[in-house]
Amino acid sequence: MVMGVTTASCNLLEPEISDFGTVEFLEIEGGCWIIQTELEQFNPINMPAEFRVDGLEIQFEASGRIGGASFCPGERIELSWIDYSDAG
């Protein structure tokens, strides 16, 4: 199932980030969801509930450099598109 995610950043023509990754749940301050790629960790501010499954392989597009503080590790991103991975 392909899920488009509404983004407040309407001025972006193309995503800054396009990658495959694994959804992970971290037991930090009550828990948080991250996307772990081969090289980086991302902290999505708008992870759809359907994709909040520890160990789920996904592909995604996002914009980065989202302001604000977070206890969750990784670059804060806003997802513009997410789907189940077809890489495996």
C-alpha positions as CSV (number, residue, x, y, z in Angstrom):
1,M,0.0,0.0,0.0
2,V,1.4,3.4,-1.0
3,M,0.7,6.1,1.5
4,G,1.2,9.8,0.6
5,V,1.8,12.0,3.6
6,T,0.5,15.6,3.7
7,T,3.4,18.0,4.1
8,A,3.3,21.6,5.2
9,S,6.3,22.4,3.1
10,C,4.4,23.2,-0.1
11,N,7.3,25.1,-1.7
12,L,9.4,21.9,-2.1
13,L,9.4,20.6,-5.6
14,E,11.4,17.4,-4.9
15,P,12.3,15.6,-1.7
16,E,15.7,16.2,-0.2
17,I,15.9,12.6,1.0
18,S,14.9,9.4,-0.9
19,D,16.0,6.1,0.6
20,F,15.2,2.7,1.9
21,G,15.3,2.0,5.6
22,T,14.0,0.0,8.6
23,V,11.5,1.4,11.1
24,E,12.7,1.0,14.6
25,F,11.1,1.7,18.0
26,L,13.5,3.1,20.6
27,E,12.7,2.9,24.4
28,I,13.6,6.6,25.1
29,E,11.4,8.9,27.2
30,G,8.3,6.7,26.6
31,G,9.4,5.6,23.1
32,C,10.0,7.1,19.7
33,W,10.0,5.8,16.1
34,I,13.0,6.3,13.8
35,I,14.0,5.2,10.3
36,Q,17.4,3.6,10.2
37,T,19.0,3.6,6.8
38,E,22.4,2.1,5.8
39,L,24.2,5.3,6.8
40,E,21.8,7.5,8.9
41,Q,19.0,7.7,11.4
42,F,16.0,9.8,10.8
43,N,13.4,11.1,13.2
44,P,10.1,11.5,11.2
45,I,7.7,14.0,12.7
46,N,4.7,12.5,10.8
47,M,5.2,8.7,10.8
48,P,1.8,7.2,9.8
49,A,0.5,4.8,12.4
50,E,0.2,2.0,9.8
51,F,4.0,2.1,9.4
52,R,4.9,2.1,13.1
53,V,6.0,-1.5,13.1
54,D,9.4,-2.3,14.6
55,G,11.6,-4.0,12.0
56,L,9.4,-3.0,9.0
57,E,11.4,-2.4,5.8
58,I,10.3,0.7,4.0
59,Q,11.1,3.2,1.2
60,F,10.5,6.9,1.8
61,E,10.9,10.4,0.6
62,A,11.2,13.3,3.0
63,S,12.4,16.9,3.6
64,G,14.9,17.5,6.3
65,R,16.1,20.3,8.6
66,I,12.8,20.5,10.6
67,G,13.2,22.9,13.5
68,G,12.6,22.1,17.2
69,A,14.1,19.8,19.8
70,S,13.5,16.1,20.2
71,F,14.6,13.4,22.6
72,C,14.6,11.0,19.7
73,P,18.0,10.6,17.8
74,G,18.4,11.3,14.2
75,E,17.8,14.1,11.8
76,R,14.2,15.4,12.1
77,I,12.4,14.9,8.8
78,E,8.9,15.4,7.4
79,L,7.8,12.4,5.3
80,S,6.2,13.3,1.9
81,W,5.9,9.6,0.8
82,I,6.3,6.2,2.4
83,D,5.6,2.7,1.2
84,Y,6.6,-0.9,2.0
85,S,10.0,-1.8,0.6
86,D,10.2,-3.9,-2.5
87,A,14.0,-4.3,-2.2
88,G,13.8,-7.6,-0.5
